[in-house]
Protein backbone atom coordinates (compact mmCIF):
# COMPACT_ATOMS: atom_id res chain seq x y z
CA UNK A 1 0.00 0.00 0.00
CA UNK A 2 2.85 2.39 0.69
CA UNK A 3 3.13 5.83 2.22
CA UNK A 4 0.65 8.65 1.66
CA UNK A 5 -0.07 12.19 2.82
CA UNK A 6 -3.73 13.24 2.98
CA UNK A 7 -5.88 16.17 4.06
CA UNK A 8 -8.85 13.84 4.52
CA UNK A 9 -9.80 11.99 7.70
CA UNK A 10 -7.97 8.66 8.01
CA UNK A 11 -10.23 5.61 7.67
CA UNK A 12 -8.36 3.05 9.78
CA UNK A 13 -10.80 0.21 9.04
CA UNK A 14 -10.38 0.61 5.27
CA UNK A 15 -6.60 0.71 5.66
CA UNK A 16 -6.57 -2.51 7.71
CA UNK A 17 -8.74 -4.17 5.08
CA UNK A 18 -6.21 -3.13 2.42
CA UNK A 19 -3.50 -5.03 4.28
CA UNK A 20 -5.47 -8.28 4.49
CA UNK A 21 -3.19 -11.15 3.42
CA UNK A 22 -3.64 -14.88 4.04
CA UNK A 23 0.15 -15.23 4.50
CA UNK A 24 -0.05 -12.97 7.57
CA UNK A 25 -0.70 -14.35 11.03
CA UNK A 26 -0.29 -10.91 12.59
CA UNK A 27 -1.53 -7.40 11.89
CA UNK A 28 -0.25 -4.57 14.07
CA UNK A 29 -1.51 -1.00 13.75
CA UNK A 30 -0.63 2.30 15.37
CA UNK A 31 -2.82 5.40 15.48
CA UNK A 32 -1.26 8.69 16.53
CA UNK A 33 -4.10 10.94 17.69
CA UNK A 34 -4.40 14.62 18.56
CA UNK A 35 -4.40 14.85 22.34
CA UNK A 36 -5.73 17.66 24.54
CA UNK A 37 -2.48 18.29 26.44
CA UNK A 38 1.20 18.55 25.63
CA UNK A 39 3.91 19.60 28.03
CA UNK A 40 1.41 20.88 30.57
CA UNK A 41 -0.41 23.08 28.03
CA UNK A 42 -4.00 22.60 26.89
CA UNK A 43 -4.08 21.87 23.15
CA UNK A 44 -7.21 22.74 21.13
CA UNK A 45 -6.11 21.79 17.58
CA UNK A 46 -3.11 21.01 15.37
CA UNK A 47 -2.00 22.06 11.91
CA UNK A 48 0.33 19.80 9.92
CA UNK A 49 2.34 20.99 6.94
CA UNK A 50 4.63 18.84 4.83
CA UNK A 51 7.00 19.14 1.93
CA UNK A 52 5.01 16.58 -0.04
CA UNK A 53 7.42 15.25 -2.67
CA UNK A 54 10.24 14.69 -0.20
CA UNK A 55 7.96 13.36 2.57
CA UNK A 56 6.40 10.82 0.19
CA UNK A 57 9.79 9.72 -1.18
CA UNK A 58 11.29 9.34 2.30
CA UNK A 59 8.13 7.63 3.61
CA UNK A 60 8.38 5.01 0.87
CA UNK A 61 12.05 4.55 1.73
CA UNK A 62 11.18 3.92 5.39
CA UNK A 63 8.59 1.29 4.42
CA UNK A 64 11.10 -0.42 2.11
CA UNK A 65 13.68 -0.47 4.91
CA UNK A 66 11.14 -2.05 7.26
CA UNK A 67 10.44 -4.68 4.64
CA UNK A 68 14.14 -5.57 4.48
CA UNK A 69 14.77 -5.48 8.26
CA UNK A 70 11.71 -7.48 9.32
CA UNK A 71 9.94 -10.45 7.77
CA UNK A 72 6.71 -8.64 6.91
CA UNK A 73 4.11 -9.26 4.22
CA UNK A 74 2.80 -5.71 3.98
CA UNK A 75 3.06 -2.19 5.38
CA UNK A 76 1.27 1.12 4.98
CA UNK A 77 1.50 4.57 6.53
CA UNK A 78 -0.79 7.57 6.12
CA UNK A 79 -0.02 11.00 7.60
CA UNK A 80 -2.51 13.86 7.77
CA UNK A 81 -1.86 17.42 6.70
CA UNK A 82 -4.03 20.45 7.35
CA UNK A 83 -6.06 21.29 10.46
CA UNK A 84 -6.93 18.50 12.89
CA UNK A 85 -9.18 18.51 15.93
CA UNK A 86 -8.86 16.72 19.24
CA UNK A 87 -9.08 12.95 18.83
CA UNK A 88 -8.40 13.00 15.08
CA UNK A 89 -5.93 10.43 13.75
CA UNK A 90 -2.80 12.32 12.67
CA UNK A 91 -0.76 9.31 11.55
CA UNK A 92 -1.64 5.66 10.95
CA UNK A 93 0.77 2.75 10.50
CA UNK A 94 -0.20 -0.82 9.70
CA UNK A 95 2.01 -3.87 9.26
CA UNK A 96 1.28 -7.51 8.50
CA UNK A 97 3.67 -10.39 9.00
CA UNK A 98 3.72 -14.12 9.53
CA UNK A 99 4.40 -13.61 13.23
CA UNK A 100 3.71 -10.91 15.83
CA UNK A 101 7.35 -10.12 16.65
CA UNK A 102 8.12 -8.97 13.12
CA UNK A 103 4.84 -7.03 12.88
CA UNK A 104 5.39 -5.20 16.18
CA UNK A 105 9.04 -4.50 15.38
CA UNK A 106 8.31 -3.15 11.91
CA UNK A 107 5.41 -0.99 13.11
CA UNK A 108 7.60 0.60 15.80
CA UNK A 109 10.44 1.10 13.32
CA UNK A 110 8.15 2.81 10.81
CA UNK A 111 6.56 5.30 13.22
CA UNK A 112 9.90 6.14 14.83
CA UNK A 113 11.59 6.75 11.47
CA UNK A 114 8.63 8.72 10.05
CA UNK A 115 8.68 11.07 13.05
CA UNK A 116 12.45 11.51 12.84
CA UNK A 117 13.10 11.80 9.11
CA UNK A 118 10.13 13.24 7.25
CA UNK A 119 9.75 16.97 6.52
CA UNK A 120 6.44 17.29 8.36
CA UNK A 121 5.81 20.21 10.68
CA UNK A 122 3.26 20.40 13.50
CA UNK A 123 1.75 23.63 14.82
CA UNK A 124 -0.08 23.33 18.13
CA UNK A 125 -2.95 25.67 19.00
CA UNK A 126 -3.39 26.26 22.73
CA UNK A 127 -6.38 27.21 24.86
CA UNK A 128 -4.75 30.55 25.76
CA UNK A 129 -4.70 31.53 22.04
CA UNK A 130 -0.97 30.95 21.55
CA UNK A 131 0.47 28.70 18.83
CA UNK A 132 3.82 27.00 18.49
CA UNK A 133 5.57 24.95 15.77
CA UNK A 134 6.99 21.76 17.28
CA UNK A 135 8.61 18.54 15.99
CA UNK A 136 10.24 20.48 13.16
CA UNK A 137 12.44 18.35 10.90
CA UNK A 138 15.99 19.08 9.74
CA UNK A 139 16.80 22.71 10.62
CA UNK A 140 13.70 23.08 12.81
CA UNK A 141 12.12 25.64 10.49
CA UNK A 142 8.47 25.19 9.50
CA UNK A 143 7.34 26.52 6.12
CA UNK A 144 7.43 30.32 6.36
CA UNK A 145 8.07 30.16 10.07
CA UNK A 146 10.64 31.16 12.62
CA UNK A 147 13.25 28.70 13.80
CA UNK A 148 12.06 26.53 16.70
CA UNK A 149 13.76 23.78 18.60
CA UNK A 150 12.92 20.19 17.82
CA UNK A 151 10.56 18.67 20.37
CA UNK A 152 10.54 14.97 21.21
N, C-alpha and C positions, 0 to 999 in steps of 0.2 A: 504494500500500500504506500509506503514511503512517508516523506515529511511534507507538511503543508502549513501555510499560514492562511488564516481566514478571519474575516470580520463578522462572520455569522456565528450564532451559538453552536457549541460543540454538541453533537448528538452521540453520546458515548455508546448507547445501545447499537446504533448503526455501525459504528467503528468496530465494536467487538464482533459483530456479525461478519464484517468484512475480513476478519482474521480467522474465521472458522476454517479448520484444517483437520482432517481425520488422522494425520500423522502426529498431531499435537495432543499430548496428555495433560498439558498445562497451559493456562492462559492467565497472565498477570497484567493488571492494568494499574495505572496511576492517574489520578485527577488532581491537578493543582488548582485550588479554588481561591477566589477573592475572599479574604478574611476581614473581619471588622476591627482588627487591632494589629499594629506592628510597632514594636519597640516602645510600647507604652502609649502610643497615640491612637486615637479613634479614626479609623479609615472609613470613608463613605463611598469611594469608587476608585477605579484605576483606569489609566490610559496606557495602552501598549503601542509603541511604534517600532518598526523594524525596517532594516535595509533589506527588502525582499529578495532580490537576486542572490545576495551573499548568504542570507539566512537560509534560504531554500537549498543552496548548494552545500553549505556546511551541515545542515540538518540531514541531508541525504548521506553525506560522508559519515556522520555519526552512526546512522542506522547500518551502513555497510560495515563499519568497524565492529559494531555489536554482533553482526552476523558472523564475522570472522572469529571474534573472541569467544563466543558462546555458541553452543549447538542449538540454534533456534530455527524454527520453521517460518516465522513471519514477524514483522515489526512495523509499527506505524506510530507517528507522532503528529499531533496537530496543535498549533499555538495560535491563540487569538491575537488580534490587533484591534485597535479602536478602544472605545469606552466600554468598561465592564462594571457591573454592579456587584454588590455583596452576594456571595454564594455562587456567582457565575464560574464556570470552568474556564481557566486561563490557559491551561496546557493539559493535554491528554497523551499518555503513552500506553501502548499495548504491545505485548510480546507473547508469541506462542512458541512452545518448544515441546520436545518429547517428555521432558521431566521438569519439575518445579525449580530445581536449583538453577538451571540455565535460564529459565524464564524470569525468575526473580533477579538474578545477576544482570541480565541484559537490560531489564527495565530500569534498574538502578543506574546502570552505566549510562543509558540514554538520557535520562532526566538530568543527571549530574553534568554530562557533557553539553547538553543543550543550554543549560543555565550558564555554564562557564564560557562557552565559545561563540554562541550566536549573537549577532548584532541586533539585539532586541532590548528596547529601553522601556522601563516601567515608571510611570508618574503616579504617585499616590495623592489622592485628595483627602484632606483631613476635615474633621468636624468643625475645627476652628476657622476653616476657610483657606488655610495654607495648602500649598502643594509642594511636592519634592520629587525630583527624578532620583530613582534608586536602581541598583543592579545594572548600572551602565557598563556595557562591554568595552573592551579595548582601552581607549583613553579616558573613559568615564564621561564622555560628552554625548548627551542625547541630541537628536536632530534639532538644530537651531537653539540649543540650550547652553547654559553655563556649565562649566566643568563641575562635576560632583564626584565624591568618592564612591568607590564600589562598595555596595552593601552585600552582606552574606546571607 
